[in-house]
């Protein structure tokens, strides 16, 4: 589950920044990493672990609204300004 949380929070921005192939390829790459665990779980066991199901649903349904809501908060703006000033 920790690995899935890492993939869902840290991997999409890294892929989006490093990909110069365009948005559709970037989105497909992100979903390929996110769905790799459930597909691997489904292949030998013929069922998906509930943790994968919950994580994927939360990533797809709750991810974008939470990111949009957090992006406009003063705390985020302050943290970004702090990070920029460090470099």
C-alpha positions in Angstrom: 0.0 0.0 0.0 2.9 2.3 0.7 4.2 1.7 -2.8 0.8 2.5 -4.3 0.7 5.7 -2.3 4.1 6.7 -3.6 3.1 6.0 -7.1 -0.1 8.1 -6.8 1.4 11.1 -5.2 5.0 11.5 -6.4 5.1 9.7 -9.8 2.5 11.7 -11.8 4.3 15.1 -11.5 7.6 13.5 -12.2 6.3 11.8 -15.4 4.5 15.0 -16.5 7.6 17.1 -16.1 10.0 14.7 -17.8 7.7 13.7 -20.7 8.0 15.7 -23.9 5.6 13.4 -25.8 2.4 15.3 -24.9 -0.5 15.0 -22.5 -2.1 11.8 -23.9 1.1 9.8 -23.6 1.8 11.2 -20.1 -1.7 10.3 -18.9 -1.3 6.8 -20.3 2.1 6.4 -18.6 0.7 7.5 -15.2 -2.2 5.2 -15.4 0.1 2.3 -16.5 2.1 2.7 -13.3 -1.0 3.0 -11.2 -2.8 0.0 -12.7 0.3 -2.2 -12.8 -0.3 -3.4 -9.2 -3.9 -4.4 -9.6 -3.2 -6.1 -12.9 -0.3 -8.0 -11.4 -2.6 -8.9 -8.4 -5.4 -10.0 -10.8 -3.2 -12.3 -12.9 -2.0 -15.0 -10.5 -4.7 -14.6 -7.8 -7.8 -13.9 -10.0 -8.8 -11.1 -7.6 -7.7 -7.6 -6.8 -6.8 -6.7 -3.2 -9.2 -4.1 -1.7 -6.4 -1.7 -1.0 -5.7 -1.4 -4.7 -9.3 -0.8 -5.5 -9.7 1.9 -2.8 -6.4 3.6 -3.8 -7.3 3.7 -7.5 -10.8 5.0 -6.9 -9.5 7.7 -4.5 -6.8 8.7 -7.0 -9.3 9.0 -9.8 -12.3 10.5 -7.9 -10.8 12.5 -5.1 -7.4 13.4 -6.5 -8.1 16.2 -8.9 -10.6 18.1 -6.6 -8.2 17.8 -3.7 -5.3 19.1 -5.8 -7.3 22.0 -7.1 -8.5 22.9 -3.6 -5.0 22.7 -2.1 -3.5 24.7 -5.0 -5.3 27.9 -4.0 -4.5 27.8 -0.3 -2.2 30.4 1.3 -0.2 27.5 2.9 0.7 26.1 -0.5 1.7 29.5 -1.8 3.8 30.1 1.3 5.5 26.7 0.9 6.2 27.2 -2.8 7.7 30.7 -2.1 9.8 29.1 0.6 11.1 26.4 -1.7 11.8 28.9 -4.5 13.7 31.2 -2.1 16.0 28.3 -1.0 17.4 27.9 -4.5 
